Amino acid sequence: KKKASLLADFMKYGLLACLSFCMLLAGCFGIRQVEPPGLTTSAWVSPTDYPILLENLQTAISEGNTQNYLRCFNQDSLIFQPVASLFNDNENIWINWSALDEQVYLENMLADLSVNTGNVLLLEEQDLQDASADSVRYVGSYTLRVNHRDTALTTLFLGQILLTIKRNTFNEWEIHRWTDIE
C-alpha cells in the first residue's frame, strides 16, 4: 500500500513538474514585442534591375552611406578608368584601383564635408549599349555636388560616364566598370 501511495505521489508531482517545465519552455518561444527602428536606417533596395542600382548609388551619396555606396560595386573586379588627362598624369594610382581604394576615397571625402546635406549625384541616361538579360553598358551624364571644406577645389563636378553593369550570382545588379569620358 505504501508503494502504491509513493507511486501515486510520484506520478502526481512528476506530472506537475513536467507541466511546469513545459510551460516554462513554451515561454522561450513566445512572440516578442516589435522594437522601434533605430536611429540609423538604410535606404538600400535590392537592385533587381539596373535603375534600382543607380538609385541606390545616388541615395548612398546623398546620405553619405559608405556601406551602401560600396554595395553598388563588384568587390572583386571593379575597374575605374578616369578621364585620360587625369589617368596620364597619375597612372600608378589608377592602374590597380580597387573597391578598397574607392572606400578610402569616399570615407576621406565624407570626413571633409562642411555639411552633411546637399551632397548629390544626378544621373541622366543617354544610351544603353549591349543590353542583355544579365548585363548592360550605361552611357550617361552626371552631376556630382560635394560640399567639402576645401575652398580651393570645386564642389560641382560634371561629366560623362560609361558604366558596365552586370547581374551577380544573387540576381542583383552591380557596377563592374566605371569609365569617365571627357
Secondary structure, DSSP 4 states (H G I P E B T S, - for coil): -HHHHHHHHHHHHHHHHHHHHHHHHHHTTPPPPPPPP-S--------SSHHHHHHHHHHHHHHT-HHHHHHTB-TTT-EEE--HHHHHH-HHHHTT--HHHHHHHHHHHHHTBS-SSS-EEEEEEEEEES--SSEEEEEEEEEEE--BS-TTS-SEEEEEEEEEEEE-TTS-EEEEEEEEE-
